[in-house]
Amino acid sequence: MDITITEEGNTINAVFDGRLDTVAAQQITETVEPLLQNAGRTIILDCEKMPFISSSGLRIFLKIRKEVEAKGGNMQLRKVCPEVRQVFKMTKLEDVFDIIE
């Protein structure tokens, strides 16, 4: 799992590339720290290259969302593939996140 984080004005873009499984979730904990530090801004999680998300990955997304909510920021998930979207639907998290096509 690779994450590329870029900044454009008031927006932080994070591109997730690879499977966000349990092992990857443990490895990226420090990588997502800039997202937590900038949670008062707009955070976009680009999931186009992420074909799988585990419960550990969902926890990371929920942690980011919680921090964004606490700091008054905005978070969006973009380009979520049908398989990952199904995971959000099955876990009842589809309505918790702002998912943009």
C-alpha positions as CSV (number, residue, x, y, z in Angstrom):
1,M,0.0,0.0,0.0
2,D,1.4,3.4,-1.0
3,I,-0.2,6.7,-0.1
4,T,0.7,9.9,-1.9
5,I,-0.3,13.0,-0.1
6,T,-0.3,16.4,-1.9
7,E,-1.5,19.8,-0.9
8,E,-3.5,22.2,-3.2
9,G,-4.6,25.4,-1.5
10,N,-6.8,24.4,1.5
11,T,-7.1,20.8,0.2
12,I,-5.1,17.8,1.2
13,N,-5.3,15.0,-1.4
14,A,-4.3,11.4,-0.4
15,V,-4.1,8.8,-3.1
16,F,-4.4,5.2,-1.8
17,D,-2.6,2.8,-4.1
18,G,-3.0,-1.0,-3.3
19,R,-4.8,-3.2,-0.9
20,L,-5.7,-1.6,2.5
21,D,-5.6,-4.9,4.4
22,T,-4.6,-5.4,8.0
23,V,-0.9,-5.5,7.4
24,A,-1.0,-2.3,5.2
25,A,-3.2,-0.6,7.8
26,Q,-0.5,-1.2,10.5
27,Q,2.2,0.1,8.2
28,I,0.5,3.3,7.1
29,T,-0.4,4.6,10.6
30,E,2.4,7.1,10.5
31,T,1.8,7.9,6.8
32,V,-1.7,9.3,7.5
33,E,-0.5,11.5,10.3
34,P,-0.4,14.6,8.0
35,L,-4.1,14.1,7.3
36,L,-4.8,14.1,11.1
37,Q,-2.7,17.2,11.6
38,N,-4.5,19.0,8.8
39,A,-8.0,17.8,9.7
40,G,-9.4,21.3,9.9
41,R,-9.0,21.6,6.1
42,T,-10.6,19.7,3.2
43,I,-9.3,16.1,3.0
44,I,-9.9,14.1,-0.1
45,L,-9.1,10.3,0.0
46,D,-8.7,9.1,-3.6
47,C,-9.5,5.4,-3.6
48,E,-9.4,4.7,-7.4
49,K,-6.3,2.5,-7.1
50,M,-7.5,0.8,-3.9
51,P,-9.2,-2.5,-4.8
52,F,-9.7,-3.8,-1.2
53,I,-10.3,-2.5,2.3
54,S,-10.3,-4.5,5.5
55,S,-11.9,-3.7,8.8
56,S,-8.5,-2.3,9.9
57,G,-8.5,0.0,6.9
58,L,-12.0,1.1,7.7
59,R,-10.8,2.0,11.2
60,I,-8.2,4.3,9.7
61,F,-10.8,6.0,7.6
62,L,-13.0,6.4,10.6
63,K,-10.1,7.8,12.7
64,I,-9.4,10.4,10.0
65,R,-13.2,11.2,9.8
66,K,-13.4,11.6,13.6
67,E,-10.5,14.1,13.6
68,V,-11.9,16.0,10.6
69,E,-15.2,16.3,12.4
70,A,-13.6,17.5,15.6
71,K,-11.6,20.1,13.8
72,G,-14.4,21.4,11.6
73,G,-12.9,20.2,8.3
74,N,-14.4,18.4,5.4
75,M,-13.6,14.8,4.2
76,Q,-14.6,13.1,0.9
77,L,-13.9,9.7,-0.5
78,R,-13.5,9.8,-4.3
79,K,-13.4,7.2,-7.0
80,V,-14.4,4.2,-4.8
81,C,-14.4,1.0,-6.8
82,P,-17.6,-1.2,-6.6
83,E,-15.9,-3.8,-4.4
84,V,-14.8,-1.3,-1.8
85,R,-18.1,0.5,-2.0
86,Q,-19.8,-2.8,-1.2
87,V,-17.8,-3.1,1.9
88,F,-18.9,0.4,3.0
89,K,-22.5,-0.6,2.2
90,M,-22.3,-4.0,4.1
91,T,-20.8,-2.2,7.2
92,K,-23.5,0.5,7.1
93,L,-20.7,3.1,6.6
94,E,-21.9,4.2,3.2
95,D,-23.9,7.0,4.7
96,V,-21.3,8.0,7.3
97,F,-18.8,9.1,4.6
98,D,-19.2,11.6,1.8
99,I,-18.5,9.3,-1.2
100,I,-18.1,11.2,-4.5
101,E,-18.0,9.3,-7.8
